[in-house]
Amino acid sequence: MEKLLVANRGEIAIRAFRAATQLGIRTVAILPIEEERSGALHRIKADEAYVIGEPGRPVRAYLDHQAIVAKAVEVGADAVYPGYGFLSESPDLAEACTRAGVTFVGPSAAVLRLTGNKMRARQAAEEAGLPVLRQSPPVDDPAEAEAHAAGIGFPLFVKASSGGGGRGMRRVERPSGLVEAVETAQREAGSAFGDSTVFLEEAMTGVRHIEAQVLADAAGDVVHLYERDCSVQRRFQKVVETAPARDLDAAVRDSLLADAVRFTSSIGYANAGTVEFLVDGTGRYVFIEMNPRIQVEHTVTEEVTDVDLVESQLLVASGATLPELGLTQDAISLRGFALQCRVTAEDPSNDFRPDTGRIVAYRPASGAGVRLDGCVYQGVEITPHFDSMIEKVTCRGKDFSTVVRRMQRTLAEYRVRGVSTNQPYLQAILADGQFRDGPVTTSFIDDRPELTAASVGANRATRLLRYLADVTVHLPHGPAPTRVGPATKLPAPRTGQPPAGSRQRLLELGPEKFAADLRAAGPVQVTDTTLRDAHQSILATRLRTIDLVAGAREMAHTMPQLLSMECWGGATFDVALRFLHEDPWERLARIREAAPNICTQMLLRGRNTVGYSPYPDSVAGHFVAEAAETGMDIFRVFDAFNSIDQMRPAIAAVIEAGAVAEGTICYSGNLSSPAEDLYTLDYYLRVAEELVDAGSHILCIKDMAGLLRAGAATALVTALRERFDQPVHLHTHDTGGGQLATYMAAIEAGVDAVDGSAPPLSGMTSQPSIASVVAMTDDAERATGLSLDAIGDLEPYWEAVRRVYAPFEAGLQSPTGTVYRHEIPGGQLSNLRAQARALGLGHRFEEVERLYAACNELLGRPIKVTPSSKVVGDLALHLVASGVTPEQLLEDPASVDLPDSVIGFLHGELGRPPGGFPEPFRSKATEGRSWSPTCKDLTEADVEGLARNRRATLNRLLFPTPSASQAEKTDRYGDLSVLPSLLFWYGLDPHSEDTAVVLGRGVRLLVGLRSISEPNDEGIRIVGFRVNGQPRDIDTLDRTVASDRPEHARADPTKPGHVAAPFRGAVNVSVAVGEQVAAGDTVAVIEAMKMESSISAPVAGTIESIAAAPGALLEPGDLILEIRPAGRAASPEAAG
């Protein structure tokens, strides 16, 4: 043998090239054009390489025996090595080689025909005296199977006669499933092997899969190289293999190996092969099949016998005898144990779906007793066309315990990034007690579904880089307004625990005494709203957890006198999921950890919790309980219309959770005006009385728009303190610029606590500056006790934070006195401006404000706070955009389209406003406009979810779409909350220094940008990063560039005639437009992952259109073709 063509690819081709090179044999690689383009490694490991096959059919290139042999003759190769898979068991390839005068490295065509037919192989084994399973003759008609099954018994297998790799095989537990299993196996076998013949076979239970490695020469000499244990399987595909089989009875081993040699000799076998057996717990074993080729797992045998099996194959094929090679039975011995794990590009958490993409990082493992057989490198592309295996990792050791520990270390060291892998799944198998103690049976994996749950790999760096690549390319918020990271403005890192504060007081006293202590305290207490309402009002709620936690940690050390930090609830929950891709529960937990000494506070929308519509009372109960367990101390409970019925369930839940309930009075109107006839002092006192009766520990005045004037504050605070024992807490917005006067009046009237925010995030639509509150009371009887120096020291940090979030600024340049006219809440004013700009009405915002005031009157002057404020804002925007005047709407509401929120409001979706509904406007506007209540009962699945996984279920119930989006983003990119905000919003700048990203304690990445390539024809750019000083390239689609690849139509799952691609692969349609097909007929073939699969017609009918070009590479769900179901008329497009 002088020149060897390897009719295979990947790691086995490279393995053969290595063996041939050691023997001085020149090597030839073959590959389809797709692999040449994707950078297949075996191409450059051979002396020569040639492209074969036709574009668009990469798998077929390795299945065309005539083309392969013709290429061997053309290039002067005198031998062909088939490897495993593809044509390795093809008698046609062996015969074609013989006819061409080329050596086939393997057994004869006759032997391949025998071993390739499981029924004939079983008969030969039985004739050789080997124990076999009970089996039926070939089954053509599924109806015949029942009679054969009666003689075999259940459970049994339906097997493809020409099958392998688990395809065409079905296990049947009981008679009722037999016919369907036969039909399915026949279809699968016909598609995969071109032979739909199946048979029935006894299914042994509790068995091990033991295979004997044999080697035979042309002279009739046969030896075994002991056995391998391949019992760790998934769907009949081997996952982990060991040699030798541990805990196998010596007598059983000797008998089994002797039978393997006898069978090999009896059929005239030559070259390497494997005789496979099942062994049960009693020691009974039976022959199941022979694999007439090298096996994927041959490496473990090589490691324990020190025999190079592939080199031996080549030498035997060249005419050498086993004795000449020194391979006599007495010369072959075992040393230690070996274990092989197959690392594949599959996602175990997603039903082992194969993954594709470019390998962006590859770090092989090494060390004593470690062997890698693979075909990967950094930059290679894993395509959908072939087997998903990336690398075989083999470890050797003196005993099984040693080899398992070595494999665990090796897999921990081994890194492949860019595609999902089964690496963590393998690690979970190795860590399993039964696997380590042994032995295991073939049901080991099926009995442990939890292994996949433990297999979601970290791959943190690559997933974060994918996000950074997308942001860096697209700059969705423009270039960074600053390159100064806020963290650089923090004072020196704090050490030790912060001083005791309000939380320790709450834990010591309990909610009731805590509230009484607040009422009895002389100094006015302060709640800092920077972490919630301040940035909600000024920066569209966009502040990320990483920035909030850093501020909270500093406040805990320098501002322990605070009553509380408002840090959660309101819109923050929604925005965290929808825009920040963060877990809001994790945010609360991290703030709690950063500030263990100051009470946390949240805004709770009564029965709406943090949503926009009411939910069953049990949802509020679960939400409050989970929040309290996570670290929430004070719940500010409100309802847009001050309805106690909407607040009472939430207040009760807070009390039950052992937290502080702050019942809230939403303020509106002008209490100071003699003309105010709706929102009067008596009205507010009635609301307060209901809140007290419901059990509120604290009474809060919530002045959303900054409408509470100094005189009104004096009157309201005085009356509340005179009437009730609860402390009074005042919250306002400084939209009009005069709320410090309101605070001073309230303090003089005895208010117990007020809200303020850090100066850089205060004023206008936010709260008054906390520094101003402190300065205003310093050296006075009710001084807050807070330090102006501490507040000032933190100002540079919050200033830097605000600069980072510049794109989300509300756009207000100064206070606005018009708030007393339009009454727009501070939190809404900034959002309303953004909405107006999005509608092209930014330059007409004064009209929006004017119509907001008019709509407020039209709707009966409701209290305006989320969600009621949205109703008024939606209507105002709608009228400005449509050019309808309030007078026209009032005169004929039925003639004007109304926003859904307005229709829901008028139907009572939010409850009854304090002034009632405006009539006859309401009746006219709702006539003919139906509405369905949004509060629905919980399903059984909801109830079960709340008991089993409360956080995830609450997220789904409250915000189903944002929750699903956040989960998808986390699955794709990992935990994005670890990214510094400059990176999260603006990506990387090639001129900046590398940025640290902290992944965990003692674990951080240094990330920098090297380059961004020009887009290729498909719009893909390569973004070059530096990660800890090492290059890392990420492919990202530039969505601003027109791709030469047309966007493919997607199949509509609601249309029975739409035929979709089941997975990513190259598709070739086998029917024509106008052709009649029956349900189940093959209409297309898809090539992917080393196999061709037929795609069947889902319905009978006529081919109406074909969407897939020949050889088109489609994604899952892409439309292949459309069938017009029988009995339906052609569509106008098709008819025309």
MIGUMI-798144 format. One record per residue (C-alpha): residue in one letter; x negated, y, z negated. Coordinates in pm, whole numbers, plus 50000, padded with zeros to 5 digits. Layout:
AXYZ...
***
This chain:
M500005000050000E498475032850114K501295057950135L504465057549927L507705075950001V509875080049692A513545079149784N514595097949475R514235130749293G513605145948954E511695129248674I511705093948819A510165106649144I507455124248946R506945092748740A506395072649058F504005098749201R501885096448888A501665058748901A500845059149272T498165085749227Q496525064348957L496345036349212G494935058549486I498155057949690R499215089549876T502725101749797V505655116149992A508655134749852I511995140150023L514625165549927P517615184450066I517335221150155E519265230749839E516555215849619E513785232549814R515495265849750S516165259049381G512535250249311A512705212549252L509505202249076H509075168049238R508485185749571I505155199749455K504065168649266A503705148449587D500985150449849E503605157150116A507245168450101Y509955168650369V513455182750385I516105157750494G519875157950525E522225185450631P522925217950444G525925216650217R525625179350144P522675176349908V523725143649743R524195126550076A520555133050163Y519525107149903L522225082550013D521385080150383H519215048850400Q518695051450774A517405087250754I515145078450462V513545048850636A513225068650958K511405096050768A509095070050608V508185056450951E507785091551092V505325102750822G503405069950811A504565057550472D504165019850435A506375016750125V509565031349978Y510185034049605P513895037749512G513675046049139Y517065044548966G520455057049083F521145066749445L520035037449668S518005018849406E520364988849421S521184991449792P520624960149998D521064981650309L517975002050217A515994970450143E516994955150477A516294987350668C512794988250515T512174952050614R513304958250972A511014988550996G508034970250852V508034991450538T507674976250191F510674980649964V509494983249605G512124960949451P513834927449490S515084913349820A518294924149986A519854890449905V519114894349536L520444929949542R523704917449692L523964891249420T523224914249127G525264942449278N528424921549259K529214916848894M531384886448957R528734868349160A526084877648906R528204863248627Q528664831148822A524904828348878A524274834148508E526794807548413E525134783248655A521784791048494G523214781748155L523684816448010P526684824047789V529144847147967L532374865847899R535784852947999Q536614868748333S539274869548604P538874865748980P539034897849189V542244917549138D543724934349443D547294939349329P547764955648987A550834933848936E548604902448942A546524915448654E549054906048386A548774868748454H544964869948444A545004890648128A547054864347948G544194839647985I541564864247866G543294882047581F543174917847460P541244939847432L539724936447776F537884956948036V538934965148390K535654967648578A534634977348929S532944948349099S530354971549253G530314996048961G527745010248731G527135038948493G530565035148338R532445045148654G535325023148757M535575009048405R538545011048170R539074995247829V542614982847772E543814976247418R547304962647486P549384949147779S551374981247827G548324999847953L547024973348191V548624982748524E547735019448494A544145010648400V543784988048704E545145014648938T542865041348793A539785019148806Q540535009749168R540805046149274E537635055749090A535675025949221G536785032549576S535735068849548A532405062449378F531235030349546G533325025849858D534634993049716S537874993149516T537564956749401V538034952649029F538214923948784L539224918048424E536734908448157E536844899747789A536034929147564M533964919847263T534304942746961G531684954046714V528854946046954R525354958647025H524094964547379I520754946747405E518814945147730A515734924747813Q513024939748033V511704914448282L508944915248542A508554889448818D506234884449111A506684868449453A504964836849334G507744829349090D506074840648771V508434858048527V507704874648194H509744895047954L508534926747785Y510874922247491E514144940147446R515684974647405D518704984847200C521005007347403S524005006747172V524195044447121Q526445051747418R529105076547515R531675064747769F529315036447862Q526485060947933K523385055147722V522285083947501V519575070747269E517495039247328T515035020847105A512494993147150P512434967747010A515954962146872R515704964346495D517444939946264L517944914746543D517754879146417A514484863246538A516234832046665V518794852746855R515984873947003D513994843847119S517034827247273L518194858847446L514774866347594A514404830647713D517794832747885A516764865348052V513624849148194R515564817848305F518194838548484T515574860248655S513754829648778S516934811948891I517924839149137G514444842949291Y513944877749152A510764897649217N509704931149066A510984948748752G514524944048629T516724943648324V519034915948203E521754930047982F523634913247696L526234920547433V525484907547082D528104906146808G527704905646432T527574867546417G524664865346659R526784854546954Y525494870047274V526744870047631F525304880347966I526994910548121E524854920848420M521414925448570N520064958948679P517674951748969R515554983148931I513605004148688Q515745017948406V515895053448277E514845040347936H511825020548058T509575044847870V510295029447529T509174995447655E505985010447795E505235026847462V505594994847254T503924970847501D501304993747659V502374981348003D502845006748283L506024993248440V506095016148745E502455009048826S503234971948787Q506144975549030L503874990549293L501204963949243V503694935249256A505244950049572S501724951149718G501374913649663A499704911249323T500724883149089L501394887748720P498404867148611E496204888748833L497534918948645G496894902348311L500624900848246T501134866248105Q503704860947833D501144853747564A499254885747653I502274908247598S502864919247241L504724946047050R503274974846853G505554996346641F508785012346754A509715036947028L512805058447066Q514045078347366C516515107147372R517915120447698V518095158447697T520845168247938A522385200548063E525725193447902D527865211047643P528975185347382S531415210047228N533215213047563D533745176047634F530145173347761R530875195048060P527725197748275D526155232148276T524245249048555G521965278848583R518345289648573I515985277748301V514865310448147A512605295547881Y510905261847852R508745252447557P507825215547557A507025196747239S503795177647185G501775159746922A500805124446834G503215098046960V505245122147180R505925116947551L507955138647788D509215127448127G511005155648303C511275178848598V511825213048448Y509895245048414Q510725281248341G512555295048643V513885262548792E517605261848869I519835234048741T522345229249022P525735211949010H524755186349269F522805161049067D522505142948737S522465166348439M519375151148279I516635176448206E514015155648032K513465122547858V511855126647519T510135095147392C508475091047054R506425062246917G505635052846557K504535024246337D508085017946214F511605029746282S511675055246001T508485071346131V509715073246487V513025089346382R511225116146180R508875122246471M511775125746712Q513525150046477R510425171546464T509985169446839L513545179946918A513255208746670E510125220446849Y511435214647201R513105244647368V515095247747689R517035279847738G519315291748014V521795263048014S523715244747745T522055212447634N522935182747417Q519865188147199P521745196146875Y524025166446946L520985143846960Q519745158946636A523105151646475I522835115046584L519345112046438A520535126846109D523425102046076G522945077945788Q524265047745976F521925054146267R518955056346033D519925026045826G521145005246121P522134986146304V524715004746515T527234991746762T528495005447092S531365023046910F528935043946702I529575076546891D533285070646945D533695065546570R531995098846497P533725127346682E532235151146426L528875147646601T530095171246874A531255196546615A527695198046487S526295202046832V526905238246921G523335248646982A521935281346863N520115292447179R520505326547019A517845345747205T518965335547554R522625342747485L521785377147349L519575383847651R522465375547884Y524495402847718L521595427347722A520945420148089D524545428148178V524585460547977T521155471248100V522175466748463H525625482448442L525195509448173P528965509648099H528555540047871G525865557448068P522265561947959A521545562947590P522155597947450T519225592547212R516445567447159V516215573946786G517475543746597P519555553246292A517675528646075T514565550246106K516405577845917L517205557145611P515275563545291A512785537545176P514245502145150R516025495944821T514945468144590G516815452244306Q520495454344223P522345487844242P523695503743922A527045491943785G530015510043931S533755509243980R533855472744078Q532315461643753R534935483243580L537705466343779L536395431443706E536185439943336L539555457043297G541815441043559P544065460843798E546535475243543K543945487743296F541715499143583A544575521343705A545245533943352D541555541943312L541645561543637R544675581243513A542945588843182A539615599143332G538735635843328P536465638343638V538195637443973Q537365604444143V536315602244508T536855576244780D534355577545066T536095571245402T532955571745619L533105534345676R536705534645806D538945564745860A536185589945931H534795571446232Q538285560046334S539285596746357I536125610346520L534465581546709A537435560346821T536735534146549R533645522546735L531115520946449R529585486346437T528985464746135I525205468046147D525455505846100L528195504145838V526345478545626A523135499045626G525065529645507A526985509645248R523795495445101E522315530145055M525555543744906A525645515144657H522295526244515T522735563944526M526505569544489P527635544044228Q530045570144084L532405565544381L535865552244306S535815532244627M534555529144982E537315526945241C535745502745484W538395480345642G541915478445779G543725503145998A542465500846353T539075486446256F540335450446266D541665453546621V538655473046751A536155449046596L537695420546794R538635439347110F535635461947175L532815452846938H533135414846977E532645411246604D534375390946337P536155416146111W536125391445822E532375388545847R532155426445841L534035427745513A531855400345364R528655418345464I529825451845325R530815434345003E527325419144981A525655452645057A527675471544795P528525447844510N529045476344265I531625498844435C535255489344493T536105482644856Q539345497144990M541445490345298L544505503945476L547305478345503R550345484745723G552885467145500R554435436745670N552475446045984T549245439345787V546705453646034G548865447246340Y551405468946518S554605449646453P556125431246155Y555225395246076P556825369845843D556135377245478S553905346645450V551465362245697A550995392445472G550505368745180H547825348645355F546145379945489V545915396745152A544745364944981E541975359745237A540925396345220A540785395544840E538735363544844T536345379145095G535795409644875M538595435044908D539505452944584I542005480944657F544795477644915R546365510445029V549765497845144F551935519945364D554795519245609A555305543845891F558785552545762N558055548545389S560345518145385I559925499145061D561325467845228Q558385468145465M555865474645186R557195452944905P555965418845040A552455432845085I552405449044741A553575416344586A550815397544770V548205422044643I549395417844285E549385379944321A545815381344456G544685400344146A543735431644339V544755468144307A547935478444491E547935514944600G551495522344708T551535549744969I553805579345041C553305590645401Y553595628445410S555265647945690G557015681345743N556405711745526L557355707845162S556465744545100S559125757245338P562625765345206A563905754245547E562615718445504D565725697145470L564375662245541Y561005657245376T561835673245043L560415668344697D563375646744603Y562715624944907Y559095619144810L559975612044448R562505585944560V559815568744767A557435570144471E560025554944241E560515525744479L556745520544497V556465520344119D559365496044090A557575473344340G554555471744109S552125496844259H549155503844036I548265536944206L550355561944404C548765575944718I549785606844915K548785599545274D548635631945473M547825618445819A547875651246013G546545675145749L549955691445705L549915692645324R549405728945225A548015740544893G551385750244746A552965717544854A550065698144702T550575715644370A554295708144368L554015671944478V551075661744261T552565678743956A555935661844004L554415627444060R552255629543749E555125642243539R557535615243658F555235584743669D552355570043470Q550445558443777P547375578143886V547745598644205H545305595444496L545335621544775H544255614745134T544255641445407H542725650845741D541075684645795T542455690146145G543535725646071G540415733645869G542185743145546Q542305711245345L539635720645091A542145745644958T544705717744942Y542225696244748M541465724344505A545165729644440A545695692244394I542735689544155E544065718143948A547455700543944G545765669543802V545275646844106D543195617243995A541315609444316V540715624144662D539195611344986G536175625545165S533575615045415A529865619945477P529295655545607P528125644945958L531385625846005S533725650045827G536025678445918M538615683746189T540445650746252S538395633845979Q538505640045604P536965670245429S533255667645359I532495648245043A529655672644979S532135701344975V534345682844728V531345676744502A530095712744526M533605726144467T533935707444137D530335708444012D529835727143688A533585725843635E535725705843395R536535678843654A533125674843822T532925642844029G529545631843890L528285625144243S524865638444345L524645664144623D521045653844671A522065617744727I524695628344980G522205650945153D519515624045167L521895601945364E522965629145609P520095622945857Y521215586845884W524845594945962E523735622646202A521605597246391V524505572546391R526845598546538R524385606646818V524275569846916Y528075569846950A528285602147151P530365587047437F533175580347191E533435615547051A536985629047028G535995660547213L537265685146950Q534925714446910S536675731546619P539685729346388T543035735346555G545885754746402T548345739546649V548465708546429Y551055726346213R553235728046526H552735694446693E551925674246375I549685649346559P547865627346304G544095631346293G543445595446391Q545765598646690L544595632446816S541235619346937N542805588347093L545515608847261R542885630447429A541175599147562Q544505585747688A545235618547862R541855618148034A542435582248147L545745593048303G544125622748474L545835646948234G542815658248035H543005693348178R546665695548075F546275685147713E547945716647584E551065704447769V550725670747599E550575688247261R553605709747343L555645679947459Y554495659347160A556145685346939A559275684747157C559425646747156N559025646946780E562195667646754L563945647047020L563265614646829G564515628546499R561265640446338P560025605946233I556985603146010K554065599846245V551485573546161T550555541346337P552665527146492S555375554346492S552895581046608K552205559846915V555915561747008V555875599647012G552515600947191D553595575647456L556725595547532A554835628647553L552245614347792H554995598447999L556905630948036V553825650948135A552725624348385S556185620548541G557105657348537V560295651548338T561265678748090P562635671447741E565885688247847Q566275664948144L565575634847924L568025646047659E570735652347915D570445619148098P568095594347924A569395565348134S567915581048448V564375582348307D562065552748272L560895550347914P557795534147762D558425500747592S557335515147258V560085541547279I562755516047367G561635494047078F561695523546839L565235533246943H566355497146896G564965497346542E561765477946599L559905499146343G562815502146105R565065531946037P563315565846027P563995587745721G566235611345918G568055583346098F568205578646473P569035608346699E572515604546840P573905604247101F570445603047259R569655569047111S572865552547235K572455566847584A568795557347605T569285521347489E572355514147701G571475486347942R567945483547804S567515450747621W564985444947344S563835414047163P562515415546806T558795409046789C558825392946444K559035355746511D559045326646271L555835307446233T555505274646418E554375242446253A550995247546419D550785282646269V551555269745921E549025241845955G546455266246088L546925289945794A546275260945559R543305246945749N541535276745907R543135308145769R540875334545920A541015321546277T544775316646257L545355351646119N543235366246398R545285347446655L548655357046504L547795393846465F545795399546783P546015369247013T544345384447319P541535403347141S540935373146919A540575350247219S538315375647388Q536085378147081A535815340347061E534915338547430K532285365847393T530805348647089D530695315647274R528975332247569Y526645356547394G526385345047034D526545368446736L526335402846895S526605420346560V522855414846507L521955438046795P520955473646705S523655496846836L521395513747089L520875479747250F524505469247220W525895500347391Y523095510247631G520805480347685L517035483647713D514835511147854P511615499848029H509815530147887S510685522447526E508765501047283D509985466047209T512925465746968A513285442446671V516455421546651V516885404146317L518535370046356G518255359145995R516055358945690G512475358645818V513615353946179R513485382446427L512925388546795L510905416246954V512685424047279G511505446547559L512355452647925R509755444748191S511655449948513I514945448048704S514805433349053E516735444449357P519955424649406N519885394349636D522555386349893E524895374249620G524435405549410I522225388249153R519485408148985I516665392648784V516205411548460G512745405948322F512465407447944R509675403947694V510655382147399N508055380647125G505485389747387Q506525361747627P508205367747964R511845357147990D513905362548307I517695363948314D519885363248625T522815387348608L525455396648861D525455433548952R529185439948988T528555473449154V526875456849452A528905440849727S527965404249751D527575386350082R529455357549925P533195364249964E535315362149653H537085328849673A540805325149619R541885308549298A544405280549277D547695288949110P548415261548853T552125269248874K552225259249241P552335221249281G550815222449629H547665241249530V544625218449524A541825231749305A538155222949266P537945202148946F534385213148872R531525232049036G530355214949352A530125214549729V533485206649890N534265191750230V537915189450338S538925157650520V542335168950653A543535195050899V546235221550889G549565206350988E548585171150885Q551065150850680V549765136250352A551225114450081A550685119949711G547375103849617D545845106149966T542265118549975V542215153950112A538655164650025V535395152549875I533365171849618E529675165349561A528245173349220M525845158748969K524615130149187M528015117149283E530755122549535S534325123649410S537475122349612I540135148749559S543665136149603A546845153149715P548955161249409V552175160249613A553395146849944G553785172550220T552075191650499I548675208450488E549625245050514S546245262050477I542615254050402A540695278550185A537345260550158A534815262350440P532805230450508G530205225550236A531465255550036L530135257249681L533225262449468E533745269549101P536285251248883G539775263348969D538855276749314L541475269249579I540545241649825L543735239350024E547485243349998I550075216550064R553645225450149P555645199949949A557905177750154G561355192650197R560225228850175A560185253350462A556885267750583S555855301350443P556255331350677E552465334350701A552055298150801A555025299251036G553655330151208
***
